[in-house]
Amino acid sequence: MEIFQSLVALFCAVFVSIYTWKFLNWVWFKPKKMEKFLRRQGFNGNSYRLFMGDYKEMVAMGKEAKSKPINFSNDIVPRVMPFIKESVTNYGENCFIWFGPEPTALISDPEMIKEILSKNYVFQKPSHPLGKLLAEGIAAYDTDKWAKHRRLINPAFHLEKLKVIYF
């Protein structure tokens, strides 16, 4: 009976250890690694904050922006996305923000966008069937299928090559 209890205790200890490691990896180690990687790539942004990332600031700035009267102009970004506008102002046009433990890169340079979209290995592929249903699109395709669809949409990236007809 003691051997059985020892095995159960060992199993529980291993189970708890594995899921503790996975949790710490998700909530701390992976975000800090991603932050270091983004900074080496030339992106700037706020340092990662445990669990919430930039969420508190986003909500506070959104509430503040909506509490003020709206200006009559075409510049709606300060009203609709005040946190993103402030991030771009503070850190430059290529920066990152945190949605919880996940960073999101904000890229405004058209050449960098073209370079990223020309490489299919940059995109994370859905890992389970539900994700595939939700994220189906060009980014979900692999090698040959990616190249074929990339050639089809390529004119969208070169507007000067398209003929424009005025009626």
C-alpha positions as CSV (number, residue, x, y, z in Angstrom):
1,M,0.0,0.0,0.0
2,E,2.9,2.4,0.8
3,I,4.4,1.8,-2.7
4,F,1.0,2.8,-4.3
5,Q,0.9,6.0,-2.2
6,S,4.5,6.8,-3.1
7,L,3.7,6.3,-6.8
8,V,0.6,8.5,-6.6
9,A,2.6,11.2,-4.8
10,L,5.4,10.9,-7.4
11,F,2.8,11.1,-10.2
12,C,1.2,14.2,-8.6
13,A,4.6,15.9,-8.0
14,V,5.6,15.3,-11.7
15,F,2.2,16.5,-12.9
16,V,2.3,19.7,-10.8
17,S,5.9,20.3,-11.8
18,I,5.2,20.0,-15.5
19,Y,2.2,22.3,-15.4
20,T,4.0,24.8,-13.2
21,W,6.8,24.9,-15.8
22,K,4.3,25.3,-18.6
23,F,2.5,28.1,-16.8
24,L,5.8,30.0,-15.9
25,N,6.9,29.5,-19.5
26,W,3.7,31.0,-20.8
27,V,3.5,33.9,-18.4
28,W,7.1,34.9,-17.9
29,F,9.9,33.1,-19.8
30,K,8.5,33.1,-23.3
31,P,7.3,36.8,-23.1
32,K,10.7,37.9,-21.9
33,K,12.4,35.9,-24.6
34,M,10.1,37.5,-27.2
35,E,10.8,41.0,-25.8
36,K,14.6,40.4,-26.1
37,F,14.2,39.1,-29.7
38,L,12.1,42.1,-30.7
39,R,14.5,44.6,-29.3
40,R,17.4,42.8,-31.1
41,Q,15.4,43.2,-34.3
42,G,15.2,47.0,-33.8
43,F,11.7,47.3,-32.3
44,N,11.0,49.4,-29.2
45,G,8.1,49.2,-26.7
46,N,7.1,48.9,-23.1
47,S,8.8,46.2,-21.0
48,Y,6.6,43.2,-20.4
49,R,4.5,43.3,-17.3
50,L,3.2,40.1,-15.7
51,F,-0.2,38.8,-16.9
52,M,-1.7,42.1,-18.2
53,G,1.0,43.5,-20.5
54,D,-0.2,46.9,-21.7
55,Y,-3.9,46.1,-21.2
56,K,-4.5,48.4,-18.2
57,E,-3.0,51.4,-20.0
58,M,-5.0,50.6,-23.2
59,V,-8.2,50.6,-21.2
60,A,-7.5,53.7,-19.3
61,M,-6.4,55.7,-22.4
62,G,-9.5,54.4,-24.3
63,K,-11.8,55.6,-21.5
64,E,-10.1,58.9,-21.3
65,A,-10.3,59.5,-25.1
66,K,-14.0,58.6,-25.1
67,S,-14.8,60.9,-22.2
68,K,-13.6,64.0,-24.1
69,P,-15.7,65.6,-26.9
70,I,-14.7,64.5,-30.4
71,N,-12.9,66.9,-32.7
72,F,-14.4,67.5,-36.1
73,S,-11.5,66.3,-38.3
74,N,-10.4,63.3,-40.3
75,D,-7.8,62.3,-37.6
76,I,-9.7,59.7,-35.7
77,V,-6.7,57.7,-34.5
78,P,-6.4,59.6,-31.1
79,R,-10.1,58.8,-30.4
80,V,-10.2,55.2,-31.6
81,M,-6.7,53.9,-30.8
82,P,-5.1,56.3,-28.4
83,F,-2.6,53.7,-27.0
84,I,-1.4,52.7,-30.4
85,K,-0.9,56.4,-31.4
86,E,1.0,57.1,-28.2
87,S,3.2,53.9,-28.7
88,V,4.1,55.0,-32.2
89,T,4.8,58.5,-31.1
90,N,7.0,57.3,-28.2
91,Y,8.8,54.4,-29.8
92,G,8.7,55.0,-33.5
93,E,6.8,53.6,-36.4
94,N,8.1,50.1,-35.9
95,C,7.3,49.2,-32.3
96,F,5.5,46.5,-30.2
97,I,2.8,46.4,-27.7
98,W,1.7,43.7,-25.2
99,F,-1.7,42.0,-25.3
100,G,-1.3,40.0,-22.1
101,P,1.8,37.8,-22.5
102,E,1.7,38.1,-26.3
103,P,3.6,40.9,-28.1
104,T,2.2,42.5,-31.2
105,A,4.5,44.3,-33.6
106,L,3.3,47.5,-35.2
107,I,5.0,47.9,-38.6
108,S,4.5,51.0,-40.7
109,D,7.4,50.6,-43.2
110,P,6.0,49.3,-46.5
111,E,9.3,47.7,-47.5
112,M,9.4,45.7,-44.2
113,I,5.8,44.7,-44.7
114,K,6.6,43.4,-48.2
115,E,9.6,41.5,-46.8
116,I,7.6,39.9,-44.1
117,L,4.7,38.9,-46.3
118,S,7.1,37.4,-48.9
119,K,8.4,34.9,-46.3
120,N,5.8,32.2,-45.5
121,Y,7.8,30.8,-42.5
122,V,7.3,33.9,-40.5
123,F,3.6,33.2,-39.9
124,Q,2.5,30.8,-37.1
125,K,0.4,28.0,-38.5
126,P,-2.8,27.0,-36.6
127,S,-2.0,24.0,-34.4
128,H,-5.5,22.4,-34.0
129,P,-8.5,22.0,-36.2
130,L,-10.6,24.8,-34.6
131,G,-7.6,27.2,-35.1
132,K,-7.4,26.2,-38.7
133,L,-11.1,26.9,-39.2
134,L,-10.7,30.3,-37.6
135,A,-7.4,31.3,-39.2
136,E,-7.9,29.9,-42.7
137,G,-6.4,32.2,-45.3
138,I,-3.2,32.8,-47.2
139,A,-1.1,32.9,-44.0
140,A,-2.3,29.3,-43.2
141,Y,-1.0,27.9,-46.5
142,D,2.3,26.0,-46.9
143,T,5.1,26.3,-49.4
144,D,3.7,25.7,-52.9
145,K,0.2,26.7,-52.1
146,W,1.6,29.8,-50.4
147,A,3.7,30.7,-53.5
148,K,0.7,30.3,-55.9
149,H,-1.6,32.5,-53.8
150,R,1.2,35.0,-53.2
151,R,1.6,35.4,-57.0
152,L,-2.1,35.9,-57.3
153,I,-2.3,38.7,-54.8
154,N,1.1,40.2,-55.7
155,P,-0.4,43.1,-57.9
156,A,-2.0,44.4,-54.7
157,F,1.5,45.2,-53.5
158,H,2.4,47.0,-56.7
159,L,-0.4,49.5,-57.5
160,E,1.8,51.2,-60.1
161,K,1.5,48.1,-62.3
162,L,-2.3,48.0,-62.3
163,K,-4.1,49.8,-65.0
164,V,-6.6,52.3,-63.7
165,I,-9.7,53.0,-65.8
166,Y,-11.8,56.1,-65.1
167,F,-15.4,56.3,-66.2
